[in-house]
């Protein structure tokens, strides 16, 4: 799959490390493409909010586990503070 064919969020672009994980895991990618742009945005924002590289890698792993288990949004995340509540940038 080409990099440009994986969907991003409504505010956040898809980061390279998450893109690579999605490309390597067909089940995760299928779920990723099935969730809404707002849900994808929440996952990206949650991952990018990590302050340390280890935390970020752990969040990508958790995203992989949760998405392949059918979860549509990150657990216990209050939501992306970078978008308006209308869902627009």
Buried (B, 14 or more C-beta within 10 A) or exposed (E): EEEEEBEBBBBBEBBEBBBEBBBEBEEBBEBBEEBBEBBBBBBBBBBBBBEEEEEBBEBBEBBBEBBBEEBBBBEEEEBBEBBEEEEEE
